[in-house]
Amino acid sequence: MLGDLLMTFYEVARQGSITTAARQLRVSQPTVTGRIRQLEDLYGVELFHRRASRVDLSDVGVALMPLAEQMMRQESNADFLLRNAGNLGFGSLRIGATGPYYILRSVAAFRQRYPAIDVSIEVGNSRQMLDALFEYRIDAAVSSHAVDDARLASVTLAADPMVLVVHPVHPLARRPRVEVAELATCHLLVREQGSMTREATEAALATVGAELPAHTVIGSREAICEAIRHNLGASVMPVGEVPRDPALSVVPFASHAPVIHEYLYCLRSRRETRLLVALLDCLVLPGSAADRRCEAPPPAPILN
């Protein structure tokens, strides 16, 4: 009982919002509000100061937060240990990814070898997935961010050049190649702030002295591709993520083409567990499959 209340407190404190916490916990907003009120009434304390759409920690809440965080970490470690017990005849593997493109073949190999293990894939941008890994909400993260962090181990899944994707009637569709500077003539469809594809696009434009032109923010690659099918704009994305579709024309860059690297991250403290060793053994990599060990994350930035 207390565990559920403290879990709810931790998520509200972390998000600073009851609405966002409810979404993260997959419960209703009144349920979250009720749990917080129940915890406060149980001990006669005030844990949050309510300010319009935000909630801020009280002094008691600030003191409680590290204890709740420690409890969440211990609970997650216990859950992970139990899911790794035995000979992988049961359990679950939770993967977070910026998109399924670079990990699906590996997941298929894993499922074929370990059919009793349930696999779930949560999708978000790179920062969200790394946050979920550090918060023990997932077991492995696929991210475009090269992170130099001693807590992490990683293996490179792919290094993909980015290309311009347009509708077949777009003026640039029939060009064999385009220059990055020509993006200024396009209405771009871009991901939200925090997306590596957006950061890579902006960095490539900066190398030719240009800024992001008129654009529309769309929250997923699938939605961006659908918008291109309706000729609503152009987008820059890794070539490996472009669906095979006659309504999508792919035009490579002549020079200054940005490159996106994809890394599989796991917590270094967990990389020798049965579940992650099994996943790493099933990885389908672009180069030689001889070395599939988790290695130290590359400290170099993704873009030159």
Buried (B, 14 or more C-beta within 10 A) or exposed (E): EEEEBBBBBBBBBBBBBBEBBBBBBEBEBEEBBBBBEEBBEEEEEEBBEEEEEEBEBBEBBEEBBEEBBEBBEEBBEEEBEEBBBEEBEEBEBBBBBBBBBBBEBBBEBBBEEBEEBEBEBBBBBBBBBBBBBBBBBBBBBBBBBBBEBEEBBBBBBBBBEBBBBBBEEBEBBEBEBBBBBBBBEBEBBBBEEEBBBBBBBBBBBBBBEBEBEEBEEBEBBEEBBBBBBEEBBBBBBBBBBBEEEEBBBBBBBEEBBBBBBBBBBBBBEBBEBBBBBBBBEBBBBEEEEEEBEBEEBBEEEBBE
